[in-house]
Amino acid sequence: MPETTIRVYKMSKEFSKQTFGMDYVCEHLHTRIAGGAAIQKEEIGSFGPHSRAGNDDDDCQAVLCLACGELYSRGAVFSEHPVFREPALESSVFKGVLKK
């Protein structure tokens, strides 16, 4: 049976308040942040150190939505290719989106 993987995206430091200080977010939260939405604590299923590709020595700091948090608790892992090679979400791409 194939392993379940969770796609995560690296975020730049300027989004650390929205990502609760974590370096990576799952694809669902990434989509919301990219759309300019604020992430509510009720939407978070898991945050903190998570092991990548089942390797406990290779942790990353990530925040996951409820669905991805549930998958992770059931043994899903983060895929290293191409997920961790994608560029960080930069503010220049979303210039003015997060300003109120």
N, C-alpha and C positions, 0 to 999 in steps of 0.2 A: 504494500500500500504506500503511495507516495506521501511524502512529508508535507504538511501544511506550512506555508510560509506567509509571512506578513511583510508587506512592502512598507518601508519607512523612508523618510526624506530628511536629509540634514538641513537644519535651519540655521540662518546666520544669527549672530549674537543679539542683533537688534530686536529679534522676535522672542528673546528669552522670557520676557514678562508673559507673553501669550502662551508660551510653551512650558511655563512653570519652571524655567531654568534648565530644561532638558535640551539636549543637542539634536535629537531626532523626534519626529512625529509620524504617526501612521498616515497612510494615504488619505483616510477619511478626514482627519483633523487638518491635514495639509490643504485639502480642497477647501475647507471652511476658512482657514486662515488666508489662503490665497484669494478668496472671495471677499475678504474684509470683515468676516464675522469674528466675534470674540468667542473664545472657548469657555464654556461654563464648567465648573467643577463637577456638575451632575453628568456631564458628557464623558468624563474620564473613567476608563475601566482599569487602567494600570499606569503607574509612572514610577520612574526610578531606574536602577540598573537592570538591564535585560541582557541575556546572553545571545550572542549572534551565532546562528547556524549550529546551535546545540553545544557550543564551546564555552564552558563556564569561565575560562580564563580570558575570554574576549568579550567583555561587557561593554554596552553602550548605554548612555542615559537617554531614555525615551519616554514619551507620553503616548498612550494608546487610547482609542475610543472604547466604548463599552464592548462592541463586537470584537475588536481586535484583542482587547484585554481578556475576554473569554477564550478566544482561540489560543492566546499565549498560555493561559492557565491550563489548557488541555494539551499542551506540548508543542504548539506551533513555534517555529523559529523564524528568525529574520534571514532573508536571503542576502548573500554578499554580492551577487552579480545580477543585474547592474545597479541594484539599489544604493549601495554605499559609494558608488562612483558618480552619481548624479550630482550636479552642482547644487550648492546651497541656495535656498530661496533668498533672493536679494531684493532689497527695497526698490531699487531702480526699476525693476520689472513692474512693481506695483506702486509707482510714485503717486502719492496722495490718497491712496485707497484707505489707509489706516488712520488718516487724520480726521479728527472730528470737527 
